[in-house]
Amino acid sequence: MTSSDLAAVFDASSSYFAKVTPQVWGPAGQSLVFALRLQPGDTVLDVCCGAGASALPAAAAVGPTGRVHAIDLADDLLEEGRLIASDRALQNIDFVHADVTTWEPPSSVPDAGYAALASSFGVFFLPHMDAAVSRLLRLVRPGGGFGVTVWRSGALDRFAAAYYEVIGRHQANSATGTPVPPTRHVETPKEAAERIDNPEKLAAWLTDLGAASVAVTVLSNLIPATEQFAWDLVLGSGFRAPLDQMNDDTVVAVRSDFLELITDRGIHTVDATALVGTGVITGWRGGED
Ligand SMILES: C[S@@+](CC[C@H](N)C(=O)[O-])C[C@H]1O[C@@H](n2cnc3c(N)ncnc32)[C@H](O)[C@@H]1O
């Protein structure tokens, strides 16, 4: 998926994104900010910020003498973040539309660098994840913080399996038979996420990137799988990507089949358990992929 495809998916998700924020994105983003132990006056870089699940609490943590640069590809989510910042009278946060793999920091960043780099459920979307994150870590001052949230192994698995089974059925029905040309394999977000999906793997990854004093916390989050929540989660996340290629009638059918299947399979909760991993940057590593 190209960066403009990703932007389109997350732009389309924006109104549903907010609906699942209290249960999914919000608690993880807030936990990440607490774990980073930000101080008043800090300048923070938040990448793949979406509507600000971690960037907004970061702005509150660093206060009016600090600043948060929050970067994302999805314009509609950024606009949502700007509205929330305005509602909360937070004037120290800039929501910037850019691809973080090519974005360059503004000259207002302190010479020594950012006090912290944060990304909640974002790094695994970056093509060549390690190289992309290494590049961003060079913008963090020595002794600065680095923190991410990611899904724990098994999180969303049963939910995703049921969903993609239904998607597969409907795609098979409407397949055009157009052959897809072979392309060089680039690690997918799923493959990248699987490299850092338990505390040991995440700690090793943070250490390899040059972090010391690494800590990983498990945030258990088992959300009742009501019909409303299940479908809002599909529409308010990357799950929606295949739906954006379908006509309205097919989307209605997918919704109905999916909700029936999760009932049949006895999926009463959605496991949205996350890991919060943090470390202190003592020096950056190469990050070849
Ligand atoms: C699952 S959302 C998480 C958003 C937010 N951090 C949160 O926890 O609510 C992932 C976000 O990564 C953004 N993203 C993916 N690739 C990106 C890139 N190359 N540059 C900037 N943003 C990117 C998407 O647009 C999306 O908003």
The ligand as an SDF file (V2000), in Angstrom:
LIG
                    3D

 27 29  0  0  0  0  0  0  0  0999 V2000
   -3.5120    3.3390   13.7600 C   0  0  0  0  0  0  0  0  0  0  0  0
   -3.3120    5.0270   13.3670 S   0  0  0  0  0  0  0  0  0  0  0  0
   -2.7170    5.6540   14.9210 C   0  0  0  0  0  0  0  0  0  0  0  0
   -2.9500    7.1360   15.0750 C   0  0  0  0  0  0  0  0  0  0  0  0
   -2.6400    7.7110   16.4530 C   0  0  0  0  0  0  0  0  0  0  0  0
   -1.2350    7.6320   16.7820 N   0  0  0  0  0  0  0  0  0  0  0  0
   -3.4700    7.0300   17.5220 C   0  0  0  0  0  0  0  0  0  0  0  0
   -2.9340    6.2130   18.2900 O   0  0  0  0  0  0  0  0  0  0  0  0
   -4.6850    7.2840   17.5490 O   0  0  0  0  0  0  0  0  0  0  0  0
   -1.8630    5.0740   12.3610 C   0  0  0  0  0  0  0  0  0  0  0  0
   -1.5850    6.4300   11.7600 C   0  0  0  0  0  0  0  0  0  0  0  0
   -0.3330    6.3740   11.0790 O   0  0  0  0  0  0  0  0  0  0  0  0
   -0.4040    7.2980   10.0050 C   0  0  0  0  0  0  0  0  0  0  0  0
    0.7030    7.0170    9.0790 N   0  0  0  0  0  0  0  0  0  0  0  0
    1.0010    5.8500    8.4720 C   0  0  0  0  0  0  0  0  0  0  0  0
    2.0880    5.9870    7.6940 N   0  0  0  0  0  0  0  0  0  0  0  0
    2.5100    7.2670    7.8290 C   0  0  0  0  0  0  0  0  0  0  0  0
    3.5890    8.0240    7.2770 C   0  0  0  0  0  0  0  0  0  0  0  0
    4.4590    7.4770    6.4210 N   0  0  0  0  0  0  0  0  0  0  0  0
    3.7200    9.3240    7.6190 N   0  0  0  0  0  0  0  0  0  0  0  0
    2.8350    9.8930    8.4820 C   0  0  0  0  0  0  0  0  0  0  0  0
    1.7950    9.2310    9.0290 N   0  0  0  0  0  0  0  0  0  0  0  0
    1.6290    7.9350    8.7140 C   0  0  0  0  0  0  0  0  0  0  0  0
   -1.7930    7.0540    9.4390 C   0  0  0  0  0  0  0  0  0  0  0  0
   -2.2320    8.1050    8.6170 O   0  0  0  0  0  0  0  0  0  0  0  0
   -2.5980    6.9040   10.7280 C   0  0  0  0  0  0  0  0  0  0  0  0
   -3.1420    8.1230   11.1430 O   0  0  0  0  0  0  0  0  0  0  0  0
  1  2  1  0
  2  3  1  0
  2 10  1  0
  3  4  1  0
  4  5  1  0
  5  6  1  0
  5  7  1  0
  7  8  2  0
  7  9  1  0
 10 11  1  0
 11 12  1  0
 11 26  1  0
 12 13  1  0
 13 14  1  0
 13 24  1  0
 14 15  1  0
 14 23  1  0
 15 16  2  0
 16 17  1  0
 17 18  1  0
 17 23  2  0
 18 19  1  0
 18 20  2  0
 20 21  1  0
 21 22  2  0
 22 23  1  0
 24 25  1  0
 24 26  1  0
 26 27  1  0
M  CHG  2   2   1   9  -1
M  END
$$$$
